[in-house]
Amino acid sequence: MSKALFFEEVPEGFTLDTGAIVVTESHIVQFAGLSGDFFDVHMDDEFAQSLGFPRRIAHGLLGLILTDGLKNRAECTFAGVASLNWNWNFRKPIFAGDRIKAHVTVIAKRLTKRSDRGLLTLSFAVTNQHGEVVQEGTNVLMVRTKEGS
């Protein structure tokens, strides 16, 4: 079981590397079903090829949610309360069979008006098995303080 770090235990500049996950055909199809996003670039190889991709691509938001899941299963996690904001960039396509992981850095932190909560701004660089950054962005995560535990 991972240790959940409280606000006070996380300095600016703190980093963690997540484990990895292989994006599967099943992930893509199930995400399409859950989201209702059956856009052809995700479901039809021929259509994706007509747009210059070698085959159909995973949904960008699928990459984001898998990354958040990787963060939440890392060896070291945060004593999270809620995600308040995501600012995300889709740099390269993710394909079925790609193995993605994330490097996470705490780039800012501040207490809230409530003494039992703090805000961490996390920066993410998501890479594939070739070391290419496929997605990147930031997340503002509300976390508990030791007082709030």
MIDOKOL-167314 format. One record per residue: residue in one letter; x, y, z of N, C-alpha, C, O in turn. Coordinates in steps of 0.05 Angstrom, whole numbers, padded with zeros to 5 digits, always signed. Layout:
<atoms>
AXYZXYZXYZXYZ;...
</atoms>
This chain:
<atoms>
M+00017-00024+00000+00000+00000+00000+00018+00025+00000+00038+00026+00014;S+00010+00045-00016+00026+00069-00017+00021+00087+00006+00000+00086+00019;K+00040+00104+00012+00038+00124+00033+00026+00150+00021+00037+00160+00001;A+00004+00160+00032-00008+00184+00023+00005+00208+00038+00004+00209+00062;L+00017+00226+00023+00031+00249+00035+00012+00272+00040-00004+00279+00023;F+00015+00284+00063-00001+00307+00070+00013+00332+00058+00036+00331+00050;F-00002+00354+00058+00007+00379+00047+00035+00387+00057+00053+00394+00042;E+00039+00385+00083+00064+00393+00096+00088+00376+00088+00111+00384+00089;E+00082+00352+00079+00103+00333+00072+00113+00335+00043+00131+00321+00035;V+00101+00353+00028+00107+00355-00001+00119+00382-00007+00105+00402-00008;P+00146+00384-00011+00158+00409-00017+00154+00416-00047+00150+00398-00063;E+00155+00441-00054+00156+00449-00082+00181+00435-00094+00202+00435-00081;G+00178+00425-00119+00200+00411-00132+00200+00381-00127+00215+00367-00140;F+00182+00372-00109+00179+00343-00104+00171+00329-00130+00154+00339-00145;T+00183+00306-00136+00176+00292-00161+00170+00263-00154+00179+00252-00134;L+00155+00251-00172+00150+00222-00170+00146+00212-00199+00136+00226-00216;D+00153+00187-00203+00149+00174-00228+00128+00152-00223+00130+00136-00204;T+00108+00151-00240+00087+00131-00238+00097+00105-00250+00118+00104-00264;G+00082+00084-00245+00086+00060-00260+00076+00064-00288+00069+00087-00296;A+00074+00043-00303+00065+00046-00331+00041+00029-00336+00035+00010-00321;I+00027+00035-00357+00004+00019-00366+00005+00017-00396+00011+00036-00410;V-00002-00006-00406-00005-00010-00435-00033-00004-00443-00052-00016-00433;V-00036+00015-00461-00062+00023-00471-00072+00001-00490-00058-00006-00509;T-00095-00010-00485-00105-00033-00501-00128-00024-00519-00140-00003-00515;E-00133-00041-00538-00157-00038-00555-00182-00037-00538-00200-00022-00543;S-00183-00054-00517-00205-00054-00499-00209-00028-00485-00232-00019-00482;H-00187-00015-00476-00190+00012-00464-00203+00031-00483-00222+00046-00475;I-00195+00031-00508-00205+00050-00527-00235+00045-00533-00251+00064-00533;V-00242+00020-00536-00270+00014-00542-00288+00019-00518-00310+00031-00520;Q-00279+00012-00494-00294+00017-00470-00297+00047-00465-00318+00056-00456;F-00276+00063-00470-00278+00092-00466-00298+00104-00486-00313+00121-00479;A-00297+00094-00510-00317+00104-00530-00345+00098-00520-00363+00115-00522;G-00350+00074-00509-00376+00068-00499-00384+00085-00475-00407+00094-00474;L-00366+00090-00457-00372+00106-00433-00376+00135-00441-00394+00148-00430;S-00360+00146-00459-00361+00174-00465-00381+00181-00487-00390+00204-00490;G-00387+00161-00503-00404+00166-00527-00388+00177-00550-00400+00185-00570;D-00362+00178-00547-00344+00190-00568-00336+00167-00587-00315+00154-00583;F-00351+00163-00608-00345+00143-00628-00333+00156-00653-00337+00146-00675;F-00320+00179-00650-00309+00193-00673-00291+00173-00688-00276+00158-00676;D-00293+00174-00715-00280+00154-00732-00250+00152-00727-00239+00130-00731;V-00236+00173-00720-00207+00172-00717-00199+00152-00694-00177+00142-00693;H-00219+00147-00676-00214+00128-00654-00224+00100-00660-00216+00081-00647;M-00241+00098-00680-00255+00072-00685-00249+00059-00712-00256+00036-00716;D-00237+00074-00730-00234+00064-00758-00206+00069-00768-00198+00092-00773;D-00190+00048-00772-00163+00050-00781-00161+00065-00808-00144+00082-00811;E-00178+00058-00826-00178+00070-00853-00182+00100-00851-00168+00116-00865;F-00201+00108-00835-00206+00137-00832-00182+00151-00819-00174+00172-00828;A-00171+00139-00798-00147+00150-00785-00124+00153-00805-00110+00173-00804;Q-00121+00133-00822-00100+00134-00842-00104+00156-00862-00085+00168-00871;S-00130+00161-00868-00136+00183-00887-00128+00210-00875-00126+00230-00890;L-00125+00212-00849-00117+00236-00835-00087+00237-00830-00077+00256-00818;G-00072+00216-00839-00043+00216-00835-00033+00199-00812-00009+00198-00808;F-00051+00187-00797-00042+00169-00775-00037+00141-00786-00050+00133-00805;P-00019+00126-00774-00015+00099-00784-00038+00080-00778-00042+00060-00792;R-00053+00086-00757-00077+00070-00750-00094+00088-00731-00086+00110-00724;R-00116+00078-00722-00133+00094-00705-00119+00100-00679-00101+00085-00670;I-00127+00122-00666-00113+00132-00642-00132+00131-00618-00157+00131-00620;A-00120+00129-00595-00135+00130-00570-00146+00159-00566-00134+00178-00576;H-00167+00161-00552-00179+00187-00544-00159+00201-00527-00146+00189-00509;G-00155+00227-00531-00138+00243-00515-00145+00242-00485-00128+00239-00468;L-00172+00244-00480-00180+00243-00452-00176+00216-00439-00173+00214-00415;L-00175+00195-00455-00168+00169-00445-00139+00169-00433-00134+00158-00412;G-00121+00182-00448-00094+00185-00438-00093+00200-00412-00078+00193-00394;L-00109+00221-00410-00110+00237-00385-00121+00220-00362-00109+00220-00340;I-00143+00206-00366-00154+00191-00343-00136+00168-00335-00133+00161-00311;L-00122+00155-00355-00103+00134-00348-00080+00146-00332-00070+00133-00313;T-00071+00170-00339-00050+00183-00325-00058+00189-00296-00042+00185-00277;D-00082+00199-00292-00091+00205-00265-00092+00179-00249-00085+00178-00225;G-00101+00157-00261-00101+00131-00248-00073+00122-00240-00069+00111-00218;L-00054+00126-00258-00026+00119-00252-00016+00135-00228-00003+00124-00211;K-00022+00161-00227-00014+00178-00205-00026+00167-00179-00012+00167-00158;N-00051+00159-00180-00065+00150-00155-00056+00122-00147-00062+00114-00124;R-00041+00108-00164-00031+00081-00156+00000+00081-00153+00012+00060-00150;A+00012+00105-00154+00041+00107-00151+00050+00097-00123+00034+00096-00105;E+00076+00091-00120+00086+00083-00095+00082+00104-00073+00078+00098-00050;C+00082+00129-00081+00078+00151-00063+00054+00167-00075+00055+00174-00099;T+00034+00172-00059+00011+00187-00068+00006+00212-00051+00022+00216-00032;F-00014+00227-00057-00021+00251-00042-00047+00246-00026-00064+00230-00035;A-00050+00258-00003-00074+00256+00013-00096+00273+00000-00104+00293+00012;G-00104+00265-00023-00122+00281-00039-00150+00283-00029-00161+00265-00015;V-00163+00306-00035-00191+00311-00029-00206+00313-00055-00226+00300-00059;A-00196+00329-00074-00209+00333-00100-00190+00347-00120-00173+00363-00112;S-00194+00340-00145-00181+00354-00167-00197+00379-00173-00222+00377-00176;L-00184+00402-00174-00199+00427-00179-00196+00438-00207-00213+00453-00216;N-00175+00429-00221-00170+00441-00247-00150+00423-00262-00132+00412-00250;W-00155+00420-00288-00136+00407-00306-00130+00426-00329-00149+00438-00340;N-00105+00429-00337-00097+00444-00361-00079+00425-00376-00057+00419-00367;W-00089+00415-00399-00077+00391-00411-00071+00396-00441-00086+00409-00455;N-00048+00385-00450-00040+00387-00478-00035+00359-00489-00022+00342-00476;F-00046+00355-00512-00043+00329-00527-00021+00333-00548-00026+00346-00568;R+00003+00323-00543+00026+00328-00560+00029+00309-00583+00035+00317-00606;K+00025+00283-00578+00028+00262-00598+00006+00242-00594-00004+00239-00572;P-00001+00227-00615-00022+00207-00611-00012+00184-00593+00011+00177-00592;I-00032+00172-00580-00028+00147-00565-00043+00125-00581-00066+00129-00589;F-00029+00103-00585-00041+00080-00600-00045+00057-00581-00031+00054-00561;A-00063+00039-00589-00065+00013-00575-00038+00000-00576-00026-00002-00597;G-00029-00011-00553-00003-00023-00552+00019-00005-00540+00040-00014-00532;D+00014+00021-00539+00033+00040-00527+00033+00036-00497+00013+00031-00484;R+00057+00039-00485+00061+00037-00456+00067+00065-00446+00088+00076-00453;I+00048+00076-00430+00052+00103-00421+00058+00104-00391+00050+00086-00376;K+00072+00125-00383+00077+00130-00355+00080+00160-00351+00081+00175-00371;A+00081+00170-00327+00082+00198-00322+00104+00206-00302+00110+00191-00283;H+00116+00229-00307+00134+00242-00288+00118+00265-00277+00109+00282-00292;V+00116+00266-00250+00099+00286-00237+00117+00304-00219+00134+00294-00204;T+00113+00330-00222+00129+00349-00206+00110+00369-00192+00091+00379-00204;V+00114+00374-00166+00099+00394-00152+00112+00421-00158+00135+00426-00151;I+00097+00438-00173+00108+00463-00181+00099+00487-00165+00111+00509-00166;A+00078+00483-00148+00069+00505-00131+00052+00492-00109+00041+00471-00112;K+00050+00507-00086+00033+00498-00065+00024+00521-00048+00039+00541-00046;R+00000+00520-00037-00009+00541-00019-00032+00529-00002-00046+00511-00010;L-00034+00541+00022-00056+00533+00040-00082+00546+00030-00082+00567+00017;T-00104+00534+00037-00130+00546+00031-00139+00562+00056-00125+00563+00076;K-00163+00573+00055-00174+00587+00078-00179+00568+00101-00179+00576+00124;R-00184+00543+00094-00188+00523+00115-00161+00511+00123-00145+00504+00105;S-00156+00509+00148-00130+00499+00158-00126+00470+00153-00104+00460+00156;D-00147+00455+00145-00144+00427+00141-00140+00419+00112-00140+00396+00105;R-00136+00440+00094-00133+00435+00065-00111+00452+00054-00106+00474+00063;G-00098+00441+00033-00078+00456+00018-00082+00450-00011-00095+00431-00018;L-00069+00466-00028-00070+00462-00057-00043+00456-00068-00024+00471-00062;L-00040+00435-00083-00015+00429-00097-00020+00432-00127-00040+00422-00137;T-00002+00446-00141-00003+00447-00170+00017+00427-00180+00041+00429-00175;L+00007+00407-00194+00024+00385-00204+00028+00388-00234+00010+00394-00249;S+00053+00385-00243+00060+00385-00271+00065+00356-00280+00079+00341-00266;F+00053+00348-00303+00056+00321-00313+00070+00321-00340+00065+00338-00357;A+00087+00302-00344+00098+00296-00371+00093+00266-00375+00104+00249-00361;V+00076+00260-00394+00068+00232-00400+00084+00223-00424+00083+00236-00445;T+00098+00201-00421+00115+00191-00443+00106+00163-00451+00094+00148-00436;N+00112+00156-00476+00107+00129-00486+00132+00112-00483+00152+00121-00472;Q+00131+00089-00494+00154+00070-00491+00179+00079-00506+00200+00068-00502;H+00176+00099-00523+00199+00110-00538+00211+00134-00524+00230+00146-00534;G+00199+00142-00501+00209+00165-00487+00198+00191-00498+00207+00213-00490;E+00179+00190-00516+00167+00214-00529+00145+00225-00510+00129+00209-00499;V+00144+00251-00506+00123+00263-00491+00098+00263-00508+00097+00275-00529;V+00077+00249-00499+00052+00247-00514+00031+00265-00503+00013+00274-00518;Q+00032+00271-00477+00014+00289-00464+00029+00303-00442+00048+00292-00431;E+00019+00327-00435+00031+00342-00413+00011+00362-00403-00007+00370-00418;G+00015+00370-00378-00004+00390-00368-00001+00393-00338+00018+00383-00326;T-00020+00407-00327-00020+00412-00298-00047+00405-00286-00068+00404-00299;N-00046+00400-00260-00070+00393-00244-00068+00407-00218-00047+00406-00205;V-00089+00421-00209-00091+00432-00182-00106+00412-00165-00129+00405-00170;L-00092+00401-00145-00102+00380-00128-00105+00391-00100-00086+00400-00088;M-00129+00389-00089-00134+00396-00061-00126+00371-00044-00134+00349-00050;V-00109+00376-00024-00100+00354-00007-00105+00362+00023-00108+00385+00030;R-00105+00341+00039-00108+00345+00068-00082+00355+00081-00060+00347+00071;T-00084+00371+00101-00061+00377+00118-00061+00357+00141-00080+00342+00145;K-00039+00356+00156-00038+00338+00179-00060+00345+00199-00070+00327+00213;E-00066+00371+00201-00087+00380+00220-00114+00367+00212-00131+00362+00229;G-00118+00363+00186-00143+00352+00176-00145+00322+00176-00165+00311+00168;S-00124+00309+00185-00124+00279+00183-00138+00266+00206-00140+00242+00208;
</atoms>
